[in-house]
Every structure is written in C-alpha cells, then in structure tokens.
C-alpha cells in the first residue's frame, strides 16, 4: 500500500484511474488514490497527466509506471577492492561514466543514492569487458518501487 509520505516531491499523478485499464498496477494511479484517500487538506501543488491522454492511451500509455518492486544496490565502497591495479583506473573511469553525472557516482558510492537496475547493468558490462573474472560488489540491496 502506497502512503503519501512515500511519494516523491513533484511526482506526476494520474487522476483518470477509472478510465485506465492498468490503473491497478500503475504507480501514478496508486499515488493519486493515496492522495485522495489521505484526506490531507493542506494546500499543495499537484502535477497530473491530462485525463484525456491517460484514458485514451490504454496499454500504450507512455506515463505508465509499474508498481512491481525492483532491486536497487546501495553503496559500492568496496567495488574496486579486487580489481587489478593495472585495470583499476580504466574500470573506475568507465564505472563513473555509468552515471549521468559525477555527483551521482559519488552519492551512489557512499550509499546516499540508490543505484538503479539499469546503472547496475552498465557497471556489470564494464566489469565484464575489463575484468571478466570479477563481479561488482555492492554494500547491500534494497527492494523498492521505481518511481
């Protein structure tokens, strides 16, 4: 069950749940339901998908966000521990390039930002290409929805 406190700030809601065939598994529709059921009356700005677009898109809705939890990695403080010295500089540079900015790399390394599944796959490809005998080691894994 989604709670209002779990929804990211500035999240886009789908208020046309009754017209959408996938409303039972769409995070945007579930978030909208949590918002309306919360009874929270404080003034807030809410971003929504145009109900006309959402109701006609059906199975092809580009705003659909599956509510199935995904496995995030958290922290990678020991990811380079076993990488041979001769390959470490290259591997480190290419792992940094798996993130959209340097700041995300450093936040992810410290565990202050979760590492998304597609970022983990990119890091796996770097290791496979440069040190195929090693797998990246993350500090821990967390299951959560992909907002």
HELIX and SHEET records of a PDB file:
HELIX    1   1 UNK A    4  UNK A    6  5                                   3    
HELIX    2   2 UNK A   17  UNK A   19  5                                   3    
HELIX    3   3 UNK A   27  UNK A   38  1                                  12    
HELIX    4   4 UNK A   51  UNK A   57  1                                   7    
HELIX    5   5 UNK A   58  UNK A   60  5                                   3    
HELIX    6   6 UNK A   85  UNK A   96  1                                  12    
HELIX    7   7 UNK A  102  UNK A  110  1                                   9    
HELIX    8   8 UNK A  117  UNK A  130  1                                  14    
SHEET    1   A 2 UNK A  12  UNK A  13  0                                        
SHEET    2   A 2 UNK A  47  UNK A  48  1                                        
SHEET    1   B 3 UNK A 114  UNK A 115  0                                        
SHEET    2   B 3 UNK A  70  UNK A  74 -1                                        
SHEET    3   B 3 UNK A 140  UNK A 144 -1                                        
END                                                                             
